[in-house]
Amino acid sequence: DSSNNSLFEKAIHPNFNPLLLGNNSFHQDYSKIIESLLEIYPQAKGFRSHSQTTNTPILDTIKSKGLIYECNVFLPYSTKIEIYKLWNGLIRIPYNWEDDLHYNYGYNFVDSKIKISNKNINIFDFHPIHVYLNTEKKERYYAAKPFYLYPNKLKEYQNNTKIPGTRNLLIDLLSFVKNIQLNSYTLIELSNQFKVKE
């Protein structure tokens, strides 16, 4: 929906895992996967691959296709997120929080384990499936995963208990940011700010 362009940014999220596993039923290489996503989302300027899969040829390809940044490096709970430029001019924006890794660390969703302020950059990664399920532990996600394409069945796996999950944490985080009027940015906005400061 183009009416949400000021609030949401579209970027590409290719899955190269089938190539790595030798399961390439579409007979595509990584560049064809990138190109097919850019045909669907020609306005995309950013990149994060599924499972953070990347290498030098992939980074050079996304730069040659007109993308501006990649957000593929995870630094768990880091307080020192720094944006920098790669050899090819691509901007790298690391991120420091992800919902599935939060539960893999064994943390609960009462707290993100990140101190939020305007002094530090914090990049949060929420997966739509975990927001929908309100995932609080990996067992819930793995039980629900076979039913991705069956919404009525998938709904049965939502966390409606009193135990906080991903959705609860996202709502709390958004409320906190709004209530104390913290600045928030899309990744393309951060990229543009970085380019101005260079």
GIMOWO-V870621 format. One record per helix or strand of 2 or more residues. SS is the DSSP state (H for helix, E for strand). FROM is the first residue (numbers start at 1). LEN is the number of residues. Records with the same first field share a line. If there is no record, write none. Layout:
# GIMOWO-V870621
SS=FROM-LEN + FROM-LEN
This chain:
# GIMOWO-V870621
H=2-3 + 17-4 + 30-11 + 50-3 + 56-9 + 99-6 + 128-6 + 138-10 + 151-5 + 166-14 + 187-11
E=46-2 + 69-2 + 83-3 + 91-3 + 97-2 + 124-2
